[in-house]
Amino acid sequence: MLALPIEHAVANAIANGCATGTQRHCSLRNARVSQAMIATTGKPRSPRRAVDGVVLLDKPLGLSSNAALQQVKRLYRAEKVGHTGTLDPLATGLLPLCFGATTKFSQVSLESDKAYRATLKLGVTTTTADAEGEILRECVVGVTRGQIESVCQTFTGARHQVPPMHSALKHEGKALYEYARVGVEIARAPRSVTIHAIDVITWQNDVLVIDVRCSKGTYIRKLADELGQALGCGAYLGALRRTGCGPLRLEAAHTLESLVALGEDERDALLIPTDTLLADWPEIRLNEEDAGRFLSGLRRRLAAVDSPRVRVYGPRGERPGEVFLGSGHVKAGELISTRLLSPLEVQRAVQGRSVLTSL
């Protein structure tokens, strides 16, 4: 059972018709969808289900982020899924997918720092700053590894970057690359980004491999072009692989092929907790009474230093461990909620029917 104050919050939600209404809505919707599928295909569609947690996907080359998301959504028969920032079709690597209640916290991952492994071809400049563009200029490469490392260091720190035309950035409802394909140039305002580090991994036969740690919104394609200009020989981005997103790492990701090969229970076991997205935030643990009040949106006074972001936990009642309640911030000794799980979502987590907490 949940601790009493949280039980009251769940009971109130049910008394107000939240739980019954949601269940009724989902049942009617699933029935309508199933009937439509039978009518159009002759085959009943598998019913959607409530799934909470995060799947770390290793996105393959050539597939858009949304196409990858839709495939995984179908595999899990999930009602609700969202990703935490797109990867270009020509990029591969870490794409965190948030299910159900976890979508409330997807912005955390979207705003977090990113890590990439980029492969640059030096001595060639193209119209798109990647291998798909037309060659504009070719040049003999006469730089050393030491010179490359020195130039890379000059790009670290805060800087302004003009988004490339061949990007998914929107202008009047259309992606910039759509304008670029028909030869239309759109004025773009510089953006503030931060390059935390650029490490040279390998340098051989005019091919440079670097690891980049940067803030959100950094265009590695643009960085490759700028590095080539600074080296005096030009360069384009030959390959890009995202290796990190906040505290999440590519090593823990799964390919689409591996997910397809698993049964449903095995796939469910790969879901990681919602609070993993906030793993590098300070944590606050509340007692039973304060947990119930926090879950209701009330401020709580506590002995904690001010912090712009914290993850908050409460007791599981008679069950061991603690349950994730949501995020907040501490100001002048008060814990103020930022984003909360609903009482029913907390109830599912306590009963072991979702993956919301790692504690």
N, C-alpha and C positions, 0 to 999 in steps of 0.2 A: 504493500500500500504506500501511497505517497504520504509525506508529512502533512499534518492536518491543514495548515494554512493553504498549501497548494491544492489539496483536495477540494477545499472550499472554492478556489478559483475555477477548478475544472467543473465542479458541480454547478456553479453559477452559469458557466458557459453553456452547459447542457440544459439548465433550467430556462435559459433565454432562447433556446431553440437552435443554438449554433451547431451543436453536434448533429442533432436530428436533421436540421435543414441541409447541412453539408452532405450527410449520408444520402438523403432523399435526392438531392440535386445530382450527386455522382451516379446513383442508381438509375435515375431517369435518363441521364446523359449516356451512360454506357448502354442502356437498352436501345436508345435511338440510334447510336452508332452501330451497334451490332445488327439491328434491323436493316440499316442502310447498306452495310457491307454484304449482308446476305442477299439483298435485293440486287446489288450491282455485280457481285462476284460469285454469288452462290455459296460462299464460304463465310462462316461466322468469324468475327474478329475477336482475338483474345482480349478480355476486359483489361482496362487500365487498372493500376493499383497505386496506392500511396507508397512512395519510396523516399526515404530521407538519407542524406549522406553525400559523399563526394567520390566520384570515379576519376582517377588520373589516367587520361588517355594519351597514348603516344600517337599523335595524328600522322597519318601517312602522307606522302608526297602526292600532290595533284588533287587532293580533296579539300573542299572548303570547310571551314570550321562548322558552319551550320549543317552541311551535309553529314559530317562526322557525328555531330550531336544527334541528328534525327535517327541515324542508324543505331546509336547506343540507346536512345530513348525507346525504340521499338524492341530492342533486345531485352530491356528491363521491364517492358510494358508499363512504363512510368507515366503518371499523370502530368508531371511538371518537371522540366529539365531546362537549365540555362548554362551557358558557358561564361567564362570570366575574362573575356577579351579574345578577339579573333587572331588567328594565324593565317597569313596568306596561303593560298593553295600550293605555292612553290616552297613553303616552309614546312618543316616537320617538327615533331617534338611535343613537349608537355602542353596539354590542353585540359585544365581541370573542368569537370562537368559537375554542376551542382543539382541535386535532386530535391524536390519537395521543399521542406522547410529550410533547407540549406540555401536556397536561392535568395533568402533574405539577407545573406551575408556574402553573396557573390561579389559585391562591390569592394569588399575588403581585398580580395585577390586581384580584382581589376586595378585597384589603386596601388598595389604593391610593386616593389622593384622586380625587375626581370633579369634573367641570365640567358645568354645565347652563345652558341658556337657558330662562328661565321667563317665561310671559306671564300676568300677573295682571289680573283684572277688579276694580277698586276700586268700593266703594259697594254691594257685594252680598255677603251671607254665606249659605252653604248648609250643609246637613246633612253633606255629605261633603267640604267644602272644595274641591270642583271643580264643573264645569259640570253634572254628572249629578245632583247632589243637589237636594233641595227648598229653595227660597228661605226663609230664616229672617228676614232683615232686609234692607231697602234703605235707603240713606242718600245724601244729597247729598254729593258729594266737593268739598271746599274746600281742598285742599292744593296746595302749589307743588312744583316739582321740587326746589328747595332743601330744603324740609322732608322730602321723600321721601329725598333723599340723606343727610340728617342722621340720620333714623331707621334707614336701612339700615346706617349705620356702627355704631350701637349694638348691632347683631346680630352683628358680627364678633367672632372670638375663640372661646375655649372656652365652652361652654354646655351646659345639660341640656335635653333635648327628649323629651317624652312621645310615643311612636309613636301615630299616629292609628288609630282603630278601622277605618277604611276603608284597610287595608293588608294586605300578604301575610304579615305576621309571624304565626308559628304559636303557637297556644295549645291544648295537649292534642291535637295532630295536625290542628287545623283552622285555616285562615287567619282572622285577625281580621275580615275583611270578611264572612265567612260568618255570624259572630255578629251583626255590625252589621245585616245584611239582615233578620234576624228580631227586631231590637230588643233584643238582649242586649248589655249593656255589660260589658267585661272590664277589670279593673284592670290597668294597665300601669305598669311601673317606668320612671322617667326614664332616658334614656341620655345618656352623655357624647359630644358631637360637637364639631367645630370648624368654624366658618365662616371661611375664609381671606379671602374678599373678596366683596362684593356691589357690582356696578357697574350703574348705571342706563344703559340703552341708549336707550330711547325712553319718552316719557310724553305721551300724547295721547288725548283723549276718554275719560278714565277707564280707559284701558288702559295698564298699566305693563309694560315689558319689561326684565328684568334678567338679568345674567350672574352666576352663583354658582359659586364654587370652595369646596369643602368636603371634609370627611373622609368616609370610608365610613359608611354607616348614617344619613346625614342625610336626613330626609324633607322634600322641597321643598314638598309639599302642606301640611305643618304650618307650615313657614316662611312660606308665603304667608298662611295664616290669622293667624299671629302678627304679621306685618307690617301686615295690615289692622287688627288690634286696636290696635297701637301708633299707627297713623295716625288712629285714631278714626272710621274710616268703613267698616271691614270690607273683606274681599277674598276671592276664591277663585282657585284655580289654573286658568287657562283652557287652557293648553298647556304641555308640557314636552318639551324636547329635550336629550338628553345629548350634550355636545360633546367631552368628554375623559374619559380613564380612565388615570391615571398618565401615562406618556409618550405614550400613543396619542391620536390626534386624529380627529375626525369627518371632516375633509377627505379622509382616506385611505380612508374606508369605501365599500362598494359596496351598492347596493340589490339586493333579491331579483330584481327584473325584469332587471337587468343581468347577474346571475349565470346566470339561466335562459337568457338569449340567447346565452351563450358556449358554445363547445365545451369538452370536458374538459381539453385541454392549455392552453387559454386560462384556464380557471378555476384550474388548478394554478399558473399563473404569478402569480396574485394572492395566493397564500399568502406570508405574511411570516415571517421566522425566529422561532423560539421565544425566543431571547435578546432580541428586541425588547421583550418584557414586562419585562425587567430592564435596559433601556437606561439608566436613570438610576442604576444601581448602580455602584460602583467595580469595575474589572476586574482580574483576576490572570491572567497568562500563565505557564504552566509549561513546563519542558523535557520531553523525551521520557520520561525515567525517572520524574519526579515526576508527570507526567500519568497514566501507567499506574498508579502507586500510588494516586493520588487517586481514580481511577476504580474502584479496588478498595475504597475506603472508608477507606484509611489516612490518618492525619494527616501533614502535611508541614510541616517547619520552613522558614521563609523570612523575608526581610527586608521586612516589611510592617507598617504601622501597624494597630492593632486596628480592626476594623470589624464591625458586627453583620450585614452582608450584603454579599456579593461575588459576581460572576459569574466563572466560571473557564473558561479555554480551554487547549487543548493543540495541539501541531503536527499537521498532516495527513500527516506522513511525507513522501513524495516529491511530494505535491500542494502547490500554493501556498496560503497562508493558514493559518488556524487553525480548530479545531472546538470548538464549545461542549460542555463536559463536564457542567456542572451549577452549582449554587449552593453557597455555603458561608459561613463567617464566620471572621474572624481574631481569635484571642485569645492574648495573651502570645507572639506570634511563631509561632503554629501555625495552619495552614490546616486547618479542620475542615469536612468535607462536611455539607451540609444536605439537599440533594436531588440525586440523580445520574441521568444518563441511563444506560441499560443499555449494555453493550458492543455489543450488536446494533444499538441505536439510533444509537450513535456511528458504527458501521460503515456504516449506511445513509447518514448525513450525509456521511461522507467520500467515499462512492461517488457522491454527488450524487443519491440516490434519496429524499431528504427535505429539508425546509427547517427546519433547527434552529439555524443560526448565520448571523450577518450579517457575520462577518469573513472 
